[in-house]
C-alpha cells in the first residue's frame, strides 16, 4: 500500500491560494477552465523525455490563462501519461532568471535581512507556509534515514530548506536572480549539479522544482544529481500530480514545463538507477475527476501509479548499486 505523508502547509498556503484566486477573479476577462482535448499527430512518433520510450505524439493546449503560456502547445506521452513543453529553453530562456519573481514570488524582492528576521511570524506572504513545509520535509527525511552533513537543494528558491536543515555544509542551485541575494545572505553556495563532486552529498532535495526544468535538460540534471549523491544517500523528490492525460484539473499550471504522472516520475528516477525508499503523496485529497477521453490509463494494480486524489507526488530514493 502506498503512503500519504503528513506534510502540512501552514497558513501561508491558503493565503497564496486566496491571492491567486483574487487575481484571477478581478482580471478582465477571465478564461473558463476546460478539460484538455488531445489531438493525435498522424504518423508522428517521439521519444518521451520522462520515460525515454517511443510514443505516438499527442498534443494539447497549455493549461493556463496567463500569457504567454496560453499560447503554448504541449506534447504528451501515451505510455507514462506525462506531458512536456517542447523547445522550452528557446521559448522560456530568461523566464526563471528575470520574470518568475515578479509574476509568481514577489516576496523574494524583500531585503534578505528582513525576509529572514520575520521567519517565525505568520504574515501575508508565503514565507511561513514554505518554511513549515521545509521543516516537515526535513523531519520526514530524518525518519527515512537521511544524514545532514552535506545537503544540496535543487531549485532551492531563497533557501527555506537550507536555512532550517541544520547541515554544516549547504549548497543550492537556483536560477532566479532575486533568490541569489538570499542565498548569499545565508552563506549558501549557488552551484550547478555539474560542479558538485562525485559521491559528495548526503541528502538532496528537489521540492517542486523538476517540473520547471527544460525537458531537453532533464537527463543532464538527473545524471549529475545521481553522480553527486553518496552511496545510500537520500534524494527527496516532490512534484505536482499533473496527470492531465487521465484526470481533470484546473488551468493553474503555469509556469511548468513538465507534467508528471506518478508512473512518469518513477520511471524517470529508475532509469537513472535510483532505488525507491518511499512512494506516496502529500497528505490531503483533491478528488480529481477522471478525464472523459484519456490518452493514458495507469496500471490499476499499481496503487501508486493509479491514485489521482492528491495534489503532489513524493518519492524518496537512494543510489542503486
N, C-alpha and C positions, 0 to 999 in steps of 0.2 A: 504494500500500500504506500502511496506517496504521502509525503508530509506537507503540512502547511505551517510554516514558521511564523512566529508571533512578532512580526516587525510592525509596531505601531508607529504612526506618523506624527503624533502630537498635533498641537493646534495650528502649526504653520501650514500643513497641507490643506485643511478646509479653507484657510484664508486664501491660499493660492487658487483653489477651485472657485471661490467666490469672485476673486478679482478677474479671473479669466471669463467667468460667466457674465459678469457685468460688462466686460469689454465686448463680448460677442453680442450681448443684448442691445447695447446702445449704439453700435456702429450701424452704418446705413449703406446698402441694405444687407441684412443677414442672409446667407445662403442656407437653404434647408439641408438637413442631414439626409443622406441617401445611402442605400446599400451599394457596395461596389459591384459594378457589372464587368464581367470578364470577357475578353474577346481573344479567341484563338487566332494567332497569326499563321495562316496556312503555309505549310511547308517549312516553317522556321523551327529550328532546334538550337538550344543554347545550353551552356554549362552553368548550372546554378552556382553562384559564388559562396553559398552557405553549405550545401551538402555535397557539392562538387560532382553531381551526377548530371548527365544529359537529360533534358526535359523539353517537351513541347513548350513553345513560348506562348504564354498568356499575358495580356496587358490590361491595365485598368487606369482610370484617373487616379491622381494622388488624393488621399482622404484629408483634405484641408480646405478651409475657407480663406486662408491667408495667401496673399501674393508674396512671392512668385510660385508657391507650392501648388496652388490650384490650377496652374497651367502645366504641371509636370505629368508625365506618364510613367507608371511603374511596370516592371516585369515581375512575373510570378512563376514559381516552380510548382508543378502539379504533384511532384514526388514527396517533397518535405513540407509544402504549403507556405514556404517563406516567400517574401517579396523583396524587391530592391529597386533603387533608383539608378538606372543605367547612366553611365558617364557623369556620375555625381561630382567628381572632382572638378570637372570643367564648369558645371552649372552652379556650383556652390563653393568656388575656390576660396573666397575670403570670408564666407559667412560666419564660421565659428571664431575666426580671429577678431572680426570687427563688428559684426551685426548681432550676434547671439545675445550679448549682454543687454543691448539696447531694447531688443524685442521680447526676450524671454526672462532674463535675470537682471533687471535694472538695479537691484540691491547691491550687486557686485561693484557698482561705481562708488560706493561709500569708501571713505578713508579706512584702510585696514585696521588702524588702532581703534577707531570707533566700532567697526564691524565686529571685532573680536572682544572688545571690552563689554559689549552688550550680549555676549554669548549666552548667558544663563537666563535671559529675560524673554518672556513672551511678548511679541510686538507685531506690528502689521507688515512684516516681510517674511521671507522664507527661512531665515537663519535657524530659528528654533526647531521647526519641523524637520529640516535636514540634519540638524545636529542630533536630534532624537533618533532618527533613522540610522545615522552613523554609529551611535552608541549601541543600538540594538544589533547592528551588523557586527561590531567588534565582539560583543558578548556571544553572539551566535557562532562566530568563528572560533572563539575560545572553546566553546562546547564541542566543537568538531576538531579539536587538536591543533589549532593554529598556534604558531610561535610568533612573537612580535619583536624580534631583534632587528630585522631589516624588513621594511614594508614598502611596497610600491603600489600607488593608486593610479590606475589608468583612467584618464578623464576625471581628474580629481577636483575640478572646479576650484573654488578658493581655498580648499583644504579642510573641509569638515571632518572627514575620517582621519586625516593625517594629524589634525590637532588633538583628537581625543584618543588615538590608538595607543599612545604611550611608548612608541618604539623609539629607541635611541638613534636609529638610522632610518630616515624617512625620505622617500623620493616620490615624485609625482610626474604626470605628463598631462599638460593642459595647453590647448591652442588659444583659448580665449585670453586676449591681451589684458582685459580688466582683471582677470583672476591671477595673473602673474604677479602683480603687486602684492596680493595677499600671501602668495606662496613665499615671496621674498621676506615679507614681514615675519612669517613663521619659521624662516630658516630652512625651507624645503627646497631642494634642488629640482628644477623642472627639466626632466631628462627623457629623451625618446627611448622606447624599449630597445631600439637598435644599439644604444650606447650602454645598456646595462651589462655588467659582467655575467658570464655564464655561471649558472647554478649558484647565484648570489643572494636571492630574495627568499625570505621565509614565507611571507604572506603577500598575496596580490589581491587587489580589489578592482573590479570593473563593474561599478554600480551605475546602471542607466547610462552607459557610455558606448557599448558595442553597437547599439542601434544608430549611433551618429557617425560611425566610420564610413568612409567612402568604400563601397563594395569592392572596388578594384584594388584596395589596400588591405583588405581583411586578412588574406593569407600572410602578408608581410608582418602585420602586427601580432597575429596569433603565433607564428613561428618564433618570433623573438621573445614573446612572453613565455612560451614553453621553454625556450632555451635558458632564460634567466631564472626560472623557478628552481629552487633547491629540490633534490630528491626528497619526496614525502612532504614537500611544502604544500601550502593551501592557496587555492585560487577561487575567490568568491565572485560569481558572475550573476548579475541581475539585469534583466531586460524586460521591456513591456511585452505582455502577451498579445501579440499583434497578428493573430491568425485570421485576418480578414478574408482569407481564401475559403474559410469554412464556417465562420460565425460573423454576426453583425456587430459593429461598433460605431462610435461617433466619428465625425470628421475632425477629430482633435489629435492629429498625429504629426504635425509639423514640429520640428524640422528633421524628422527621422529619415535616414537613408536606407535602413534595412528594417524589415518587418518580420520578426522571428516568430515561428511556432516553437513549441517545446521540442518536437522532433528535430526541427532545423537546428536549434541550439545544441542539442545533444550530439547530433551528427557532426556538427562543426567542431566541437571540442574533442570528440572521439577521433576524428581524422588527424588531429594534432597530438594524438597519444596522451590525452588527459584521461584519467580514470575517475569515475564518479564516486564521491563520498556521500553526497546528498542531492536529491532531486525533489523539488517542491515548488510551492507558490507562496506569494505574500498572503498573509492572513486576511481573510475578508472576501466575501463573494461579490461579484459584479454581475452575475447572471446574464452572460451574453446569449442572445438568441441565435439559433442555427441559421446559417445562410440558406436561402431557398434554392440557390443554384450554385453549390460549392464546386470548386475545381479540385479540391483536395479532401480526402477523408482519412483521418488518422486511424491507426490500428486500434480498434476498440479494446483489445486485450491488454494494451499498454496504457495503464491509467494515467501516467504522467503525460503522455502524448495526447490523450483524448479528453483531458479536462479543459473546460472552457469557462470556468466560473471565477477566475481570478485575474487581476489586472497586471501582475508581474510574475515572470518565471524566474526561479532561483536555482542555481546549481553551485555546489562546492566540489571542486575537482582537485586532484593531485597528479603528480607525474606517474606515468605508467611505464615501467621498465619491461 
